[in-house]
Amino acid sequence: MQGILLSGGNGTRLWPMTIATSKQLLPVYDKPLVYYPLSTLMLSGVRDIVVITTPNSAAAHQNLLKDGSQWGINISYAVQNEPKGIPDAFNVAEGLLDTSKGVVLILGDNFFYGPDFDQEVLFTPDSKNAICFVSEVSNPSEFGVVELDSKGLTLRIIEKPKDFISNVALSGLYMFPNDVFKIVKKIVPSVRGELEIVDLLNSYIPEGRLITRFWSRGTAWLDTGTPHRLLEAGSFVQILQERQGLLIGSPDEVAWRLGLINSEKLSENAMALKGSDYGKKLLTLI
């Protein structure tokens, strides 16, 4: 499968930290933030990934992630010159993707963790329906919100509603069928001049082609868009890794456990980072 990792944006809520670097390159405990959504894509079955960056952070992303061969995947890069909304990712990446196939899209500042997470996100290609992962939240006015009917069917999706609609929020992970490349070109920019993800998702509702999938109760979704939430995410990872002795959001470990790389390659990756705690933890896996 193929996917897009949207690692652009100005990160204004994290200024001044993100004036000189991308927020997706900031640390979340022992690894850069972008490792977490990248690991999610790998767990979901994606092997060909387009990473979309800003012009200023393109070189840094490529220096960090390279071509993905160290993890047994293929990574290519595209630049979004200015923020034009999440759906614009399909326009930016179109030339690097197979438009006859569906696409998994993940936002680069979110990550997820749960006991059965690998099974929850394992996508099977769907030539018809779009899928959005959602979660109940206590602050719905900060998110795209899903309104459901009594049978659990999606009625509409509203971006950051001022009045309470529901507490079911979009969590930043989506799968679209191949017609997304055509549909996105029909979307009209909003008053802020951007293509809105809610408009793209809403376009699938009239034909009954939008599937809303709730995360299980044991799955944590962490949004790292503010300094407080970024710190929370780092503490979350630290506590779990130290208590369980496991790595969270590690593309090296994911690649090894999925059989995308062998133990020799994992050792090679770890030795390149042996001066760090992260590299030492990788060596303990072998």
C-alpha positions in Angstrom: 0.0 0.0 0.0 1.0 3.6 -0.4 0.7 6.5 2.0 1.3 10.2 2.6 2.9 11.6 5.8 2.0 15.3 6.0 5.0 16.8 7.8 4.5 20.4 6.8 2.8 23.4 8.4 4.3 26.4 10.2 3.8 25.1 13.7 2.8 28.5 15.0 1.4 27.1 18.2 4.9 25.9 19.1 6.8 29.1 18.3 9.6 30.0 18.9 10.6 26.3 18.9 9.5 25.8 15.4 10.8 29.0 13.8 14.0 27.3 12.9 12.8 23.7 12.5 9.7 21.7 11.7 7.6 20.6 14.6 7.7 17.0 13.3 11.5 17.0 13.9 11.1 18.0 17.6 11.9 15.3 20.1 9.2 13.2 21.8 11.3 11.7 24.5 14.1 9.7 22.7 13.1 10.1 19.0 11.8 12.7 16.6 8.1 13.2 16.4 7.9 12.1 12.8 9.0 8.6 13.8 5.7 7.9 15.4 3.3 8.5 12.5 5.9 6.9 10.2 5.7 3.8 12.4 1.9 3.9 12.2 2.0 3.9 8.4 4.3 0.9 8.4 2.0 -1.0 10.8 -0.9 -0.2 8.6 0.7 -2.0 5.7 2.1 1.0 3.8 5.4 0.4 2.1 5.6 3.3 -0.3 5.5 6.7 1.5 5.5 10.3 0.3 6.7 12.7 3.0 5.4 16.2 2.4 7.5 19.0 4.0 7.9 22.7 4.0 10.7 24.2 1.8 12.8 25.0 4.9 12.6 21.5 6.4 12.9 19.4 3.3 16.7 18.8 3.6 16.4 18.0 7.3 13.7 15.4 6.7 15.7 13.7 4.0 18.8 13.7 6.1 16.8 12.0 8.9 14.6 9.6 7.0 16.7 9.1 3.9 15.1 6.8 1.2 13.6 4.4 3.8 15.7 1.4 2.7 17.2 1.1 6.1 13.6 0.1 7.2 12.7 -1.9 4.1 10.3 0.7 2.8 10.4 3.4 0.1 10.3 7.1 1.0 10.1 9.9 -1.4 9.6 13.6 -0.8 7.5 16.5 -2.0 7.4 20.1 -0.9 4.3 22.1 0.0 5.4 25.6 -0.6 2.7 27.2 1.5 -0.1 25.8 3.8 -3.1 25.1 1.6 -4.9 22.6 3.8 -4.6 18.9 4.4 -6.3 17.7 1.2 -3.8 19.6 -0.9 -1.4 16.8 0.1 -3.0 14.7 -2.7 -2.2 17.4 -5.2 1.4 17.8 -4.0 2.1 14.1 -3.9 0.1 13.0 -7.0 3.1 12.7 -9.3 4.8 10.4 -6.8 1.9 8.0 -6.2 0.0 5.4 -8.2 -3.3 7.2 -8.8 -5.0 3.8 -9.6 -4.6 2.8 -6.0 -5.9 4.1 -2.7 -3.9 6.1 -0.2 -3.5 6.2 3.6 -3.0 9.7 4.9 -1.6 10.6 8.4 -0.8 13.9 10.0 2.7 14.2 11.2 2.0 15.7 14.6 -0.2 12.9 15.9 0.6 9.5 17.2 -1.2 6.5 18.6 -0.5 3.6 21.0 -2.6 0.6 22.1 -2.3 -3.1 23.0 -3.9 -4.2 19.7 -2.9 -1.1 17.7 -1.2 -3.1 14.9 -4.5 -4.9 14.3 -6.6 -1.8 14.5 -4.6 0.1 11.8 -4.0 -2.8 9.4 -5.7 -1.6 6.3 -7.0 -3.7 3.5 -7.3 -1.9 0.1 -10.8 -0.6 -0.4 -11.7 0.6 -3.9 -14.9 2.3 -2.8 -15.0 3.7 0.7 -13.0 6.3 2.6 -12.2 5.6 6.3 -11.6 8.1 9.1 -10.4 7.1 12.6 -12.2 9.0 15.4 -12.1 9.3 19.1 -14.2 10.8 21.8 -12.7 13.9 23.3 -13.4 16.4 26.1 -12.6 19.5 24.0 -14.4 19.0 20.6 -14.2 22.6 19.7 -10.5 22.2 18.9 -11.0 19.5 16.3 -13.0 18.4 13.3 -16.1 16.9 14.8 -18.3 14.0 13.5 -22.1 14.1 13.9 -23.6 10.6 13.9 -27.2 9.5 13.7 -28.9 7.0 16.1 -27.5 4.1 14.1 -24.0 5.4 14.2 -23.9 6.6 10.5 -22.1 9.7 9.7 -24.3 12.7 9.0 -21.7 15.4 8.6 -18.3 16.6 9.8 -17.8 20.1 11.0 -14.4 21.9 11.5 -14.0 23.2 15.1 -17.6 24.0 15.8 -18.4 26.8 18.2 -21.5 25.2 19.4 -21.6 21.6 20.7 -22.3 19.0 18.0 -20.8 15.9 19.4 -17.6 14.9 21.2 -16.4 12.6 18.4 -13.3 14.0 16.8 -11.2 13.3 13.8 -7.8 11.9 14.9 -5.7 12.5 11.9 -5.5 9.1 10.2 -7.5 8.4 7.0 -7.7 6.0 4.1 -9.1 7.1 0.7 -9.9 5.2 -2.5 -8.2 6.2 -5.7 -10.9 8.6 -6.7 -9.6 11.0 -4.0 -7.2 12.5 -6.6 -10.2 13.6 -8.7 -12.5 14.6 -5.8 -9.9 16.9 -4.2 -9.7 19.0 -7.3 -13.4 19.8 -7.0 -13.1 21.1 -3.4 -13.6 24.9 -3.0 -11.1 26.6 -0.7 -12.6 27.8 2.6 -12.7 31.4 3.8 -9.1 31.0 5.1 -8.0 30.0 1.6 -7.3 26.4 2.3 -8.8 23.1 1.3 -10.4 21.5 4.3 -10.3 17.9 5.3 -13.9 18.0 6.5 -15.0 19.1 3.0 -13.2 16.1 1.5 -14.7 13.7 3.9 -18.2 15.2 3.6 -18.0 14.6 -0.2 -18.1 10.8 0.5 -21.2 10.9 2.8 -24.1 11.4 0.3 -23.2 8.1 -1.4 -22.7 6.3 1.9 -19.0 5.9 1.2 -17.5 7.3 4.5 -16.7 4.8 7.2 -16.2 6.1 10.7 -14.0 3.9 12.8 -13.6 4.4 16.5 -10.4 3.6 18.3 -10.7 0.9 20.9 -10.9 2.1 24.5 -7.4 1.0 25.2 -5.8 3.0 22.4 -4.3 6.4 23.2 -4.3 9.2 20.7 -1.9 12.0 21.5 -2.0 15.3 19.6 1.3 17.2 20.0 0.3 20.5 18.6 1.0 22.6 21.7 4.0 22.8 24.1 1.9 21.2 26.9 0.8 18.3 24.7 4.3 17.8 23.3 5.6 17.4 26.9 2.7 15.1 27.8 3.5 12.9 24.8 7.2 12.7 25.8 6.3 11.7 29.4 3.8 9.1 28.1 6.5 7.5 26.0 9.1 7.6 28.7 6.9 6.0 31.3 5.7 3.1 29.0 9.2 2.4 27.7 10.9 2.4 31.1 8.2 0.2 32.7 7.7 -2.2 29.9 11.1 -2.3 28.3 9.6 -1.7 24.9 10.1 0.9 22.2 7.2 3.0 21.1 7.1 4.6 17.6 10.3 3.1 16.4 10.5 2.5 12.7 13.6 0.3 13.3 11.8 -2.0 15.7 8.6 -2.1 13.6 10.6 -2.9 10.4 12.4 -5.7 12.2 9.2 -7.2 13.8 7.4 -7.1 10.5 10.2 -8.9 8.8 11.0 -5.9 6.5 14.6 -6.0 7.8 16.6 -8.8 9.3 18.6 -8.8 12.6 21.8 -8.0 10.8 20.3 -4.9 9.4 18.7 -3.9 12.7 22.1 -4.3 14.3 23.6 -2.1 11.6 21.0 0.6 12.2 21.5 0.3 16.0 25.3 0.5 15.8 25.0 3.8 13.8 23.2 5.2 16.8 25.1 3.3 19.5 26.0 6.5 21.3 22.4 7.2 22.2 19.9 5.5 24.5 17.7 4.8 21.5 20.5 2.9 19.7 21.3 0.9 22.9 17.7 -0.1 23.2 17.7 -1.3 19.6 20.6 -3.5 20.4 18.8 -5.2 23.3 16.1 -6.4 20.8 18.6 -8.7 19.0 
